[in-house]
Amino acid sequence: MTLYQKIGSIGTKYIDKHILFKYGFNFSPMYRRSTAKITYVSKDLLNIKIKLPISYKNKNYIGSIFGGSLFSSVDPIPMVQLINLLEHKYIIWDKSAQIIFNIPARDDLYAEFTFNEEELNQIREQVEKDNETVIVKTTCLTNKDQTKVFCEVRKTIYISKKSNYRKRRRQ
């Protein structure tokens, strides 16, 4: 069990999971370095919003937000969100990621991460049927009114039954 998992399991005894998720991420050194902040987490964890403000901490040579900040602001959220939504019943990890830069980001950026119950049920059914599955989640970093898409991040996430994952590791 990692330090973050220990904090989560102890913290949820005293604080609602969605509040712990928001403040845990925002105080975490690994996420703080991205310069982004989680601004909203729904009670059911199905919807999460972030803001990535442009600042001297994340500007690159040409004055736009550094690509590493763009990526790291969205990188951990879909996987950790899914782990919490599926209640640690599966092995879940990032398999790959792709970032597509559309235009230089010289504004504060915003992103939203959503899952719905239908999606979660499809994942559960697919894992039950095949022991594992892979999904792709796309997140767009936009301006506040969502009229410009500055970049897209496509995350490929692997989900497996714990027994299937252990068996595959032994092979």
C-alpha positions as a LaTeX table, in Angstrom:
\begin{tabular}{lrrr}
\hline
Residue & $x$ (\AA) & $y$ (\AA) & $z$ (\AA) \\
\hline
Met1 & 0.00 & 0.00 & 0.00 \\
Thr2 & 1.41 & 3.40 & $-0.99$ \\
Leu3 & 1.53 & 6.47 & 1.23 \\
Tyr4 & $-1.35$ & 8.01 & $-0.77$ \\
Gln5 & $-3.47$ & 4.87 & $-0.33$ \\
Lys6 & $-2.80$ & 4.86 & 3.43 \\
Ile7 & $-3.76$ & 8.52 & 3.73 \\
Gly8 & $-6.90$ & 7.80 & 1.70 \\
Ser9 & $-8.00$ & 4.83 & 3.78 \\
Ile10 & $-7.43$ & 6.65 & 7.07 \\
Gly11 & $-8.71$ & 10.02 & 5.83 \\
Thr12 & $-12.05$ & 8.71 & 4.57 \\
Lys13 & $-12.89$ & 7.69 & 8.13 \\
Tyr14 & $-12.98$ & 11.39 & 9.05 \\
Ile15 & $-13.55$ & 13.31 & 5.79 \\
Asp16 & $-15.90$ & 12.71 & 2.85 \\
Lys17 & $-14.11$ & 10.98 & $-0.02$ \\
His18 & $-14.73$ & 13.80 & $-2.52$ \\
Ile19 & $-13.28$ & 16.42 & $-0.15$ \\
Leu20 & $-10.25$ & 14.25 & 0.60 \\
Phe21 & $-9.77$ & 13.67 & $-3.15$ \\
Lys22 & $-9.75$ & 17.41 & $-3.90$ \\
Tyr23 & $-7.49$ & 18.54 & $-1.07$ \\
Gly24 & $-5.32$ & 15.43 & $-1.18$ \\
Phe25 & $-4.47$ & 16.13 & $-4.80$ \\
Asn26 & $-4.03$ & 19.88 & $-4.26$ \\
Phe27 & $-1.62$ & 19.37 & $-1.35$ \\
Ser28 & 0.24 & 16.46 & $-2.92$ \\
Pro29 & 3.77 & 17.43 & $-4.02$ \\
Met30 & 3.45 & 15.37 & $-7.20$ \\
Tyr31 & 0.36 & 17.29 & $-8.31$ \\
Arg32 & 1.36 & 20.72 & $-7.01$ \\
Arg33 & 4.34 & 20.71 & $-9.36$ \\
Ser34 & 1.95 & 20.70 & $-12.33$ \\
Thr35 & 0.74 & 24.14 & $-11.08$ \\
Ala36 & $-2.89$ & 23.01 & $-11.58$ \\
Lys37 & $-5.55$ & 22.84 & $-8.89$ \\
Ile38 & $-8.62$ & 20.71 & $-8.60$ \\
Thr39 & $-11.50$ & 23.16 & $-8.23$ \\
Tyr40 & $-14.45$ & 20.80 & $-7.98$ \\
Val41 & $-15.17$ & 17.14 & $-7.16$ \\
Ser42 & $-18.74$ & 15.88 & $-7.17$ \\
Lys43 & $-19.86$ & 13.90 & $-4.12$ \\
Asp44 & $-20.07$ & 10.73 & $-6.24$ \\
Leu45 & $-16.62$ & 11.39 & $-7.83$ \\
Leu46 & $-18.12$ & 11.14 & $-11.32$ \\
Asn47 & $-17.17$ & 14.72 & $-12.17$ \\
Ile48 & $-13.90$ & 16.53 & $-11.46$ \\
Lys49 & $-12.78$ & 19.97 & $-12.67$ \\
Ile50 & $-9.36$ & 21.56 & $-12.68$ \\
Lys51 & $-7.85$ & 24.94 & $-13.41$ \\
Leu52 & $-4.34$ & 25.40 & $-14.77$ \\
Pro53 & $-3.47$ & 29.09 & $-14.37$ \\
Ile54 & $-0.70$ & 30.54 & $-16.51$ \\
Ser55 & 2.11 & 31.84 & $-14.30$ \\
Tyr56 & 5.86 & 32.33 & $-14.18$ \\
Lys57 & 6.07 & 28.77 & $-12.78$ \\
Asn58 & 4.81 & 27.14 & $-15.97$ \\
Lys59 & 5.64 & 29.49 & $-18.86$ \\
Asn60 & 8.01 & 28.20 & $-21.49$ \\
Tyr61 & 10.49 & 30.05 & $-23.72$ \\
Ile62 & 7.76 & 31.48 & $-25.99$ \\
Gly63 & 5.47 & 32.58 & $-23.13$ \\
Ser64 & 2.87 & 29.83 & $-23.34$ \\
Ile65 & 2.19 & 27.09 & $-20.79$ \\
Phe66 & 4.92 & 24.44 & $-20.83$ \\
Gly67 & 3.76 & 21.15 & $-22.37$ \\
Gly68 & 4.87 & 19.22 & $-19.28$ \\
Ser69 & 2.50 & 21.29 & $-17.14$ \\
Leu70 & $-0.32$ & 20.70 & $-19.62$ \\
Phe71 & 0.22 & 16.96 & $-19.44$ \\
Ser72 & 0.92 & 16.63 & $-15.72$ \\
Ser73 & $-2.18$ & 18.66 & $-14.84$ \\
Val74 & $-4.42$ & 15.96 & $-16.32$ \\
Asp75 & $-2.24$ & 12.83 & $-16.18$ \\
Pro76 & $-3.08$ & 11.27 & $-12.79$ \\
Ile77 & $-6.74$ & 12.16 & $-12.48$ \\
Pro78 & $-8.61$ & 9.65 & $-14.73$ \\
Met79 & $-6.78$ & 6.65 & $-13.29$ \\
Val80 & $-7.14$ & 7.68 & $-9.64$ \\
Gln81 & $-10.75$ & 8.73 & $-10.25$ \\
Leu82 & $-11.50$ & 5.30 & $-11.73$ \\
Ile83 & $-9.75$ & 3.47 & $-8.88$ \\
Asn84 & $-11.99$ & 5.29 & $-6.41$ \\
Leu85 & $-15.13$ & 4.81 & $-8.49$ \\
Leu86 & $-14.54$ & 1.07 & $-8.77$ \\
Glu87 & $-13.63$ & 0.93 & $-5.06$ \\
His88 & $-10.26$ & $-0.77$ & $-5.34$ \\
Lys89 & $-11.83$ & $-4.01$ & $-6.61$ \\
Tyr90 & $-9.61$ & $-4.11$ & $-9.71$ \\
Ile91 & $-6.05$ & $-3.53$ & $-10.80$ \\
Ile92 & $-6.07$ & $-0.23$ & $-12.68$ \\
Trp93 & $-3.09$ & 1.49 & $-14.24$ \\
Asp94 & $-2.20$ & 3.87 & $-17.03$ \\
Lys95 & $-1.10$ & 1.94 & $-20.06$ \\
Ser96 & $-0.24$ & 4.85 & $-22.38$ \\
Ala97 & $-0.93$ & 8.49 & $-23.07$ \\
Gln98 & $-0.92$ & 10.80 & $-26.04$ \\
Ile99 & $-0.98$ & 14.58 & $-26.00$ \\
Ile100 & $-2.05$ & 16.62 & $-29.00$ \\
Phe101 & $-1.16$ & 20.31 & $-28.93$ \\
Asn102 & $-3.55$ & 22.49 & $-30.93$ \\
Ile103 & $-2.57$ & 26.08 & $-30.10$ \\
Pro104 & $-0.14$ & 27.68 & $-27.62$ \\
Ala105 & $-1.79$ & 28.22 & $-24.23$ \\
Arg106 & $-1.44$ & 31.83 & $-23.14$ \\
Asp107 & $-4.61$ & 31.80 & $-20.98$ \\
Asp108 & $-5.70$ & 30.03 & $-17.83$ \\
Leu109 & $-6.89$ & 26.56 & $-18.84$ \\
Tyr110 & $-9.69$ & 24.33 & $-17.59$ \\
Ala111 & $-10.47$ & 20.64 & $-17.88$ \\
Glu112 & $-13.24$ & 18.32 & $-16.80$ \\
Phe113 & $-13.07$ & 14.59 & $-16.07$ \\
Thr114 & $-16.31$ & 12.64 & $-16.21$ \\
Phe115 & $-17.47$ & 9.09 & $-15.89$ \\
Asn116 & $-21.09$ & 7.97 & $-15.81$ \\
Glu117 & $-22.76$ & 4.90 & $-14.32$ \\
Glu118 & $-23.30$ & 3.35 & $-17.74$ \\
Glu119 & $-19.58$ & 3.59 & $-18.50$ \\
Leu120 & $-18.69$ & 2.04 & $-15.14$ \\
Asn121 & $-21.16$ & $-0.80$ & $-15.67$ \\
Gln122 & $-19.70$ & $-1.47$ & $-19.14$ \\
Ile123 & $-16.21$ & $-1.67$ & $-17.61$ \\
Arg124 & $-17.41$ & $-4.09$ & $-14.90$ \\
Glu125 & $-19.20$ & $-6.27$ & $-17.47$ \\
Gln126 & $-16.22$ & $-6.34$ & $-19.82$ \\
Val127 & $-13.83$ & $-7.27$ & $-17.02$ \\
Glu128 & $-16.23$ & $-9.94$ & $-15.78$ \\
Lys129 & $-16.41$ & $-11.39$ & $-19.29$ \\
Asp130 & $-12.73$ & $-11.13$ & $-20.36$ \\
Asn131 & $-10.89$ & $-10.73$ & $-17.02$ \\
Glu132 & $-9.50$ & $-7.40$ & $-18.27$ \\
Thr133 & $-10.25$ & $-4.44$ & $-20.52$ \\
Val134 & $-8.71$ & $-1.26$ & $-21.83$ \\
Ile135 & $-10.48$ & 2.09 & $-22.11$ \\
Val136 & $-9.45$ & 5.42 & $-23.62$ \\
Lys137 & $-10.42$ & 8.67 & $-21.91$ \\
Thr138 & $-9.88$ & 11.98 & $-23.70$ \\
Thr139 & $-9.52$ & 15.20 & $-21.75$ \\
Cys140 & $-9.47$ & 18.62 & $-23.41$ \\
Leu141 & $-7.74$ & 21.62 & $-21.89$ \\
Thr142 & $-9.83$ & 24.65 & $-22.85$ \\
Asn143 & $-10.32$ & 28.30 & $-22.04$ \\
Lys144 & $-12.94$ & 29.16 & $-19.40$ \\
Asp145 & $-15.91$ & 29.32 & $-21.80$ \\
Gln146 & $-14.72$ & 26.19 & $-23.65$ \\
Thr147 & $-14.56$ & 27.94 & $-27.04$ \\
Lys148 & $-10.90$ & 27.03 & $-27.64$ \\
Val149 & $-9.26$ & 23.63 & $-27.20$ \\
Phe150 & $-5.56$ & 24.16 & $-26.52$ \\
Cys151 & $-4.67$ & 20.50 & $-26.24$ \\
Glu152 & $-6.13$ & 17.01 & $-25.86$ \\
Val153 & $-4.76$ & 14.25 & $-23.69$ \\
Arg154 & $-5.80$ & 10.69 & $-24.49$ \\
Lys155 & $-5.19$ & 8.24 & $-21.67$ \\
Thr156 & $-5.33$ & 4.50 & $-22.23$ \\
Ile157 & $-6.24$ & 2.81 & $-18.95$ \\
Tyr158 & $-5.93$ & $-0.92$ & $-18.22$ \\
Ile159 & $-8.44$ & $-2.57$ & $-15.86$ \\
Ser160 & $-8.15$ & $-6.19$ & $-14.70$ \\
Lys161 & $-9.48$ & $-8.56$ & $-12.08$ \\
Lys162 & $-6.91$ & $-8.82$ & $-9.33$ \\
Ser163 & $-6.68$ & $-12.61$ & $-9.73$ \\
Asn164 & $-6.12$ & $-12.29$ & $-13.49$ \\
Tyr165 & $-3.42$ & $-9.67$ & $-13.01$ \\
Arg166 & $-1.52$ & $-11.78$ & $-10.46$ \\
Lys167 & $-1.71$ & $-14.81$ & $-12.78$ \\
Arg168 & $-0.36$ & $-12.79$ & $-15.72$ \\
Arg169 & 2.53 & $-11.42$ & $-13.63$ \\
Arg170 & 3.68 & $-14.96$ & $-12.81$ \\
Gln171 & 3.88 & $-15.94$ & $-16.48$ \\
\hline
\end{tabular}
